[in-house]
């Protein structure tokens, strides 16, 4: 099985949030009843989870970039010596 690259893994949580938002808006428009539809409650409850997931993925990606920069700086210092 082929794994997704780091850039693709950054877009997966974003696509999830966009899909969840679309479902909430579509269901909310057609639902009759209380001012706050049930789908909105699900959307609001999922937001902290999704925000945490996006933060973790972004942190891993940035940490990897920082490690690559540190490695390149070290190689550049060794090349000068």
C-alpha positions in Angstrom: 0.0 0.0 0.0 1.3 3.4 -1.0 1.6 6.0 1.8 0.6 9.6 1.3 3.3 12.3 1.2 3.6 14.9 3.8 1.8 17.5 1.8 -1.2 15.2 1.1 -1.4 14.4 4.8 -1.8 18.1 5.6 -4.8 18.3 3.3 -6.7 15.3 4.7 -7.8 17.0 8.0 -8.7 20.1 6.0 -10.9 18.1 3.5 -12.5 16.4 6.5 -13.5 19.7 8.0 -14.8 21.0 4.7 -16.9 17.9 4.2 -18.3 18.1 7.7 -19.1 21.8 7.2 -20.9 21.0 3.9 -22.9 18.2 5.5 -23.9 20.5 8.4 -24.9 23.4 6.1 -26.9 21.2 3.7 -28.7 19.3 6.5 -29.3 22.5 8.4 -31.0 24.1 5.5 -33.5 21.3 5.0 -34.2 20.5 8.6 -37.3 22.0 10.1 -37.6 22.5 13.8 -35.5 24.1 16.5 -33.2 27.0 15.8 -30.1 24.9 16.4 -30.3 21.7 14.2 -28.9 18.5 15.5 -26.2 18.4 12.8 -24.9 21.7 14.1 -24.3 20.2 17.5 -22.3 17.3 15.9 -20.3 19.9 13.9 -19.5 22.0 17.0 -18.5 18.9 19.0 -16.1 17.7 16.3 -14.3 21.0 15.9 -11.9 20.6 18.8 -11.0 17.1 17.6 -10.3 18.3 14.1 -8.4 21.3 15.3 -6.2 19.1 17.4 -5.7 16.7 14.5 -4.7 19.5 12.2 -2.3 20.9 14.8 -0.6 17.5 15.3 -0.1 16.9 11.6 1.2 20.4 11.0 3.5 20.1 14.0 5.0 16.9 12.6 5.5 18.4 9.2 7.1 21.6 10.6 9.3 19.5 12.9 10.5 17.4 9.9 11.3 20.6 8.0 13.3 22.0 11.0 15.2 18.7 11.2 16.1 18.9 7.5 17.2 22.6 7.9 19.4 21.7 10.9 21.0 18.8 8.9 21.7 21.1 6.0 23.2 23.7 8.2 25.4 21.1 9.8 26.5 19.8 6.4 27.2 23.3 5.3 29.4 24.0 8.4 31.3 20.7 7.9 31.9 21.7 4.2 33.5 25.0 5.3 35.8 23.4 7.8 
